[in-house]
Amino acid sequence: MFLFNQQLLPNRTRCHRLDPNKDAKCPICHQDHETDEHLMFKCPERLTVWSWLEGIMRQKGCRTRREDLIRGHFGQ
């Protein structure tokens, strides 16, 4: 979470900027470039995990938005 919040995740788009021979596509879904936004919010494969986590948090009474849950802000 710290690396995400500080925009320091070693994603493929950042690696591609340093070495253009590296592929920037997401290695899991192969649908889009792997950016912080894609990793945390848009990758359909990862969304399955985040949806499960969100469901568990909702059962516990948490009403925080998904984006805030991913960032580690659970509210009350």
C-alpha positions as CSV (number, residue, x, y, z in Angstrom):
1,M,0.0,0.0,0.0
2,F,2.8,2.4,0.8
3,L,4.4,1.9,-2.6
4,F,1.0,2.4,-4.3
5,N,0.3,5.6,-2.3
6,Q,3.7,7.0,-3.1
7,Q,3.4,6.0,-6.8
8,L,6.5,3.8,-6.5
9,L,5.1,0.4,-7.5
10,P,7.6,-1.4,-9.9
11,N,5.0,-1.9,-12.6
12,R,5.7,-2.8,-16.2
13,T,5.0,0.7,-17.6
14,R,7.7,2.2,-15.4
15,C,10.1,-0.6,-16.3
16,H,9.3,0.0,-20.0
17,R,10.2,3.7,-19.7
18,L,13.7,2.6,-18.4
19,D,14.1,-0.2,-20.9
20,P,11.9,0.1,-24.1
21,N,12.6,-3.6,-24.8
22,K,10.5,-4.6,-21.8
23,D,6.8,-5.3,-22.5
24,A,4.4,-2.8,-20.7
25,K,1.4,-5.1,-21.0
26,C,-0.2,-6.6,-17.9
27,P,1.1,-10.1,-17.6
28,I,-2.1,-11.4,-16.0
29,C,-4.9,-10.1,-18.3
30,H,-2.8,-9.0,-21.3
31,Q,-5.5,-6.3,-22.0
32,D,-3.9,-3.0,-21.0
33,H,-0.6,-1.5,-19.9
34,E,0.3,-2.4,-16.3
35,T,0.0,0.9,-14.5
36,D,-0.7,1.6,-10.8
37,E,-4.3,2.3,-11.7
38,H,-4.6,-0.9,-13.7
39,L,-2.9,-3.0,-11.0
40,M,-5.2,-1.8,-8.3
41,F,-8.5,-0.9,-9.9
42,K,-8.9,-2.0,-13.6
43,C,-7.3,-5.5,-14.1
44,P,-10.3,-7.9,-14.4
45,E,-8.3,-10.7,-12.8
46,R,-7.4,-8.6,-9.7
47,L,-10.9,-7.2,-9.4
48,T,-12.0,-10.7,-8.4
49,V,-9.8,-10.6,-5.3
50,W,-10.7,-7.0,-4.5
51,S,-14.4,-7.8,-4.8
52,W,-14.0,-10.7,-2.4
53,L,-12.2,-8.4,0.1
54,E,-14.9,-5.7,-0.3
55,G,-17.6,-8.3,0.4
56,I,-15.9,-9.4,3.6
57,M,-15.5,-5.8,4.7
58,R,-19.1,-5.0,4.0
59,Q,-20.2,-8.0,6.1
60,K,-18.2,-6.5,8.9
61,G,-20.1,-3.2,8.5
62,C,-17.5,-1.2,6.6
63,R,-19.0,1.3,4.2
64,T,-15.8,2.7,2.7
65,R,-15.4,3.0,-1.1
66,R,-13.5,0.3,-2.8
67,E,-10.7,2.7,-3.8
68,D,-10.3,3.7,-0.2
69,L,-10.3,0.1,1.0
70,I,-7.5,-0.7,-1.5
71,R,-5.5,2.2,-0.1
72,G,-5.9,0.9,3.4
73,H,-8.5,3.5,4.6
74,F,-11.2,1.4,6.3
75,G,-13.0,4.2,8.2
76,Q,-14.8,3.4,11.4
